Amino acid sequence: MDRLTDGCRATEQRLDADAALKSRVERSLRWLVEDGATVSGALVILLAGLEAQSQATLVIDMLEEGLDAGTQQALIAFLRRRGPEAKPLFFLTRSSAIFELDAVGADKSITLCPANHSPPIRVMPYPGAPGYEALATCLASPDVRARTRGVIAWRPGLA
């Protein structure tokens, strides 16, 4: 979630220093815009990480951060089109536009990290499976997520 703290300056410098990476990011941006995405610093930063020629596995906290609904939908479609040779990708999300329980295939794995800080559990993608309903209640549409961004549950008198 720290990716937006410097206003995209580090990513801009990285792209200016690496013409091949910049070309791949620009190509991906064109595809995403054609699919309904809106260009933003948050999207460019994500694409720079995705398009980097690194063998490192990416772990992205709150993939949807800074992305509108159309961009989220275009991005997840873009990620689903990645081939089997693509580097592994782990991401956390609470967006129902990014994570559709009905669309989870056998090549995906779901881990629920409960809000009460219980140990993470693997969840099978079908109703009635342990953790499925808890997982489903964690997801919300982009408009709900935008309205509740930064909201913290707090009760007076409790520390």
N, C-alpha and C positions, 0 to 999 in steps of 0.2 A: 504494500500500500504506500510505500515511500516513493514510488516511481514518479509521482507528480510534484514532489517537493521543490525541485529546482526549476520548474516551469519548462521542462523539456530541453534545457540548455546542454546537458551532458549528452543526450541522444543526438541533438543537432550536431555537436562537435564530432561525435562518433561517426555519423553519416557523412559529414564533410571530409573526414579522414579516410573513409572507405567507400570508394565509388561503386564497387560491386554490391556491397550491402545496400547502399542508397538506391541503386537500380532495382534490387529485389524488393525493397520496401515500397518504392514507387509503383512497381508492377502490382504488388498485392493490394496497395491502396486503390488502384484503378479498379481491380476486380471487386473489392469490397464496396466501393462507391456505386458501381453498377448494380450491386445487390441490395442497395439501400442504406449503406453506411454513411455517416457524416465524418469528414476528416477532422481529427482533433489531436492535440498533443498526446492524450492518453492512448489513442489508437496507434499513433506513430511509434510511441515507446514500446507498446506490445509487439508490433510488427518487427521492430528492430531486434528484439529478443528472439522472436520466432524465426526470423530470417538469418540470424547470425550463423556462420559456418562453424559452430562449436558442437562438440560431442556431449556437452553438458546437458543434463536433464533439467528442464525448466520447471520451477515451482512458482506459480503465480497466485498471490493472495488476492482474492476478490477480483477475479478477471473482469467483471463488469464495471469496476470503478472508473468513473468519468465517461462512460459510454451511454448514449441514449438507446432507447428500445430498438430502433431500426439497426443501429450499429451492432448491438448485441446479437440480434438475429442473423445479420450478415456475417459476423465474426464466427459464430458457432457453426454456420453452414460452411464457411471457409475451412475451419478446423476439421470438420467431419470429412472434407474432401482430401485431407492429407493421406498420402499413401502409407503402406506398411513400412516403408523405409524411413519414414519421418522419425525424428528423435522423440523419445518419450516426453510426455507433457503431463504435469500434475497441476491442477488448479482448484482453488476454493471458490465457491460461489454461493450466493443465496438467491440468484435470479432464476425465475422460472423460464425466462427467455433463453438463458444460457443452458440450463439443465432441465431437460424434459424427461421426467421419469419414464414415460412411455417409449422414449426413443433410445433408451440404454440397450446396447447390444452386448453380446457375449465377449467382445473385445474390450469392454470397459469395466472398471471396478469402482464401487462406491464405498467410501468410508465416511461415516457420520461421526463428527466431533461434537458431542452434546454440549449445549450451552452451560450445563451445570458442571462442566469440567470432569465428567466421568471419562473413563478411558474410551478412546475411539473404538468403533465397532464397524465391521464390514456388513453392508446391507445388500441383500439380494433385491433386484428390481421388480418385485411383484407385491401387490397388496397382501397383507397378512404376515409377511416376512418380518422377523425381529428387526425393529428400528425403522421399518418402511414408513409408518404413519408419522413418527417423529421427524423423519427426514422431510416428508411432504409438507409438514407444518413450518419448516424452516425456510421454504422457498416462497418467493413473492414476485409479482410482476415488476417490471422496471419502474412503472409509475408509483407503485406502493413503496418500493425500495428508495426511490428519490424523495418521497414525502417523509420517510422515516430515517433518512440519513443523519447520522450523528445523534439520534435519540438514545438516551441512556435510561434504563429503568432504575428508579430511585425511590425509596420510601423514606420520608423524614424520620429522624430518630434512629436510623440504622446506619451503622458504619461499615 
